[in-house]
Amino acid sequence: MNLKVILEPSDEGGYTAIVPALPGCISEGDTKEEALGNIREAIDLYLEPKEDDWDFAPNAELMEVAV
């Protein structure tokens, strides 16, 4: 999956990374490389399913889609 990331310099120094397609998915780093590494980790955590996310109706179907 490819996601667009906005990387902008922070007023305090370093960089802020934002993923517009994932509301609230934001991270920072002292360098561009660190900010990109941190946002990759934030994306993984953002998309990681949680146990309480699996409370669906008994007849619900789990489907996969490619994006």
Backbone as CSV, one residue per row, in Angstrom:
resi,resn,N_x,N_y,N_z,CA_x,CA_y,CA_z,C_x,C_y,C_z
1,MET,0.859,-1.164,0.000,0.000,0.000,0.000,0.907,1.228,0.000
2,ASN,0.593,2.188,-0.821,1.315,3.454,-0.847,0.410,4.561,-0.325
3,LEU,0.932,5.357,0.577,0.199,6.490,1.129,1.025,7.744,0.936
4,LYS,0.366,8.851,0.683,1.057,10.121,0.583,1.303,10.669,1.978
5,VAL,2.512,11.191,2.186,2.914,11.760,3.468,3.362,13.192,3.224
6,ILE,2.873,14.104,4.035,3.321,15.492,3.994,4.418,15.628,5.035
7,LEU,5.569,16.113,4.600,6.709,16.298,5.473,7.013,17.788,5.505
8,GLU,6.869,18.387,6.678,7.100,19.826,6.765,8.037,20.156,7.921
9,PRO,8.867,21.176,7.737,9.756,21.581,8.816,8.952,22.095,10.007
10,SER,9.388,21.737,11.210,8.734,22.210,12.437,9.376,23.516,12.886
11,ASP,8.587,24.361,13.512,9.102,25.626,14.033,10.190,25.391,15.081
12,GLU,10.073,24.310,15.835,11.017,24.001,16.900,12.250,23.264,16.389
13,GLY,12.301,22.984,15.099,13.367,22.180,14.520,12.854,20.790,14.202
14,GLY,13.506,20.118,13.323,13.067,18.788,12.923,11.928,18.866,11.928
15,TYR,11.206,17.775,11.794,10.148,17.662,10.794,8.906,17.009,11.378
16,THR,7.766,17.405,10.850,6.491,16.785,11.177,6.021,16.032,9.944
17,ALA,5.571,14.802,10.123,5.045,13.975,9.039,3.557,13.741,9.289
18,ILE,2.749,13.981,8.259,1.297,13.858,8.355,0.806,12.978,7.218
19,VAL,-0.138,12.078,7.515,-0.754,11.233,6.491,-2.192,11.711,6.315
20,PRO,-2.464,12.482,5.254,-3.817,13.031,5.074,-4.918,11.964,4.983
21,ALA,-4.606,10.799,4.438,-5.615,9.747,4.276,-5.965,9.056,5.595
22,LEU,-5.152,9.278,6.638,-5.384,8.653,7.942,-5.497,9.755,8.990
23,PRO,-6.686,10.265,9.226,-6.863,11.379,10.168,-6.211,11.106,11.527
24,GLY,-5.422,12.060,11.977,-4.762,11.930,13.264,-3.453,11.171,13.226
25,CYS,-3.049,10.678,12.064,-1.794,9.939,11.941,-0.677,10.943,11.671
26,ILE,0.023,11.314,12.742,1.055,12.345,12.695,2.252,11.864,13.497
27,SER,3.443,12.198,13.040,4.643,11.884,13.796,5.691,12.955,13.537
28,GLU,6.815,12.844,14.220,7.887,13.840,14.094,9.239,13.146,14.114
29,GLY,10.248,13.898,13.730,11.616,13.408,13.812,12.585,14.563,13.676
30,ASP,13.802,14.365,14.166,14.817,15.406,14.082,15.332,15.596,12.656
31,THR,15.281,14.528,11.859,15.702,14.586,10.459,14.558,14.078,9.585
32,LYS,14.678,14.305,8.280,13.655,13.784,7.362,13.574,12.263,7.468
33,GLU,14.738,11.620,7.510,14.782,10.160,7.575,14.120,9.632,8.852
34,GLU,14.402,10.299,9.976,13.801,9.882,11.238,12.292,10.099,11.224
35,ALA,11.853,11.230,10.683,10.417,11.509,10.611,9.713,10.473,9.730
36,LEU,10.334,10.096,8.613,9.731,9.092,7.731,9.701,7.720,8.404
37,GLY,10.744,7.374,9.130,10.739,6.107,9.869,9.665,6.098,10.944
38,ASN,9.530,7.222,11.636,8.515,7.320,12.689,7.103,7.276,12.125
39,ILE,6.888,7.891,10.961,5.533,7.878,10.388,5.193,6.485,9.870
40,ARG,6.177,5.741,9.402,5.914,4.347,8.999,5.419,3.540,10.198
41,GLU,6.068,3.729,11.330,5.641,3.034,12.549,4.245,3.490,12.971
42,ALA,3.971,4.798,12.871,2.653,5.329,13.227,1.568,4.754,12.309
43,ILE,1.884,4.619,11.023,0.922,4.039,10.066,0.627,2.587,10.452
44,ASP,1.676,1.819,10.751,1.479,0.423,11.159,0.565,0.329,12.377
45,LEU,0.811,1.173,13.376,-0.017,1.161,14.583,-1.436,1.625,14.292
46,TYR,-1.574,2.627,13.426,-2.887,3.154,13.060,-3.732,2.069,12.394
47,LEU,-3.112,1.281,11.528,-3.845,0.271,10.761,-3.947,-1.081,11.461
48,GLU,-3.233,-1.240,12.576,-3.254,-2.502,13.304,-4.632,-2.738,13.908
49,PRO,-5.234,-3.899,13.615,-6.553,-4.167,14.204,-6.442,-4.376,15.711
50,LYS,-7.434,-3.947,16.400,-7.502,-4.114,17.847,-8.548,-5.182,18.164
51,GLU,-8.362,-5.882,19.272,-9.300,-6.943,19.637,-10.727,-6.433,19.754
52,ASP,-10.918,-5.221,20.278,-12.276,-4.710,20.434,-12.886,-4.260,19.111
53,ASP,-12.097,-4.235,18.030,-12.625,-3.911,16.708,-13.387,-5.096,16.111
54,TRP,-13.270,-6.249,16.720,-13.862,-7.457,16.146,-15.220,-7.807,16.750
55,ASP,-15.922,-6.827,17.279,-17.242,-7.052,17.858,-18.309,-6.751,16.805
56,PHE,-18.566,-7.738,15.921,-19.499,-7.567,14.818,-20.682,-8.524,14.976
57,ALA,-21.674,-8.319,14.147,-22.834,-9.203,14.146,-22.394,-10.624,13.782
58,PRO,-23.092,-11.643,14.270,-22.707,-13.038,13.992,-22.678,-13.374,12.497
59,ASN,-23.484,-12.683,11.700,-23.531,-12.993,10.268,-22.629,-12.072,9.437
60,ALA,-21.758,-11.305,10.078,-20.857,-10.400,9.351,-19.791,-11.223,8.632
61,GLU,-19.326,-10.700,7.493,-18.285,-11.348,6.713,-17.030,-10.520,6.733
62,LEU,-15.887,-11.178,6.824,-14.598,-10.511,6.747,-14.117,-10.594,5.304
63,MET,-13.889,-9.442,4.680,-13.469,-9.383,3.288,-12.158,-8.614,3.200
64,GLU,-11.339,-8.916,2.212,-10.129,-8.159,1.963,-10.264,-7.441,0.645
65,VAL,-9.750,-6.196,0.592,-9.751,-5.430,-0.643,-8.346,-4.892,-0.860
66,ALA,-7.940,-4.815,-2.093,-6.638,-4.246,-2.430,-6.810,-2.755,-2.656
67,VAL,-5.883,-1.984,-2.130,-5.923,-0.533,-2.342,-4.612,-0.072,-2.949
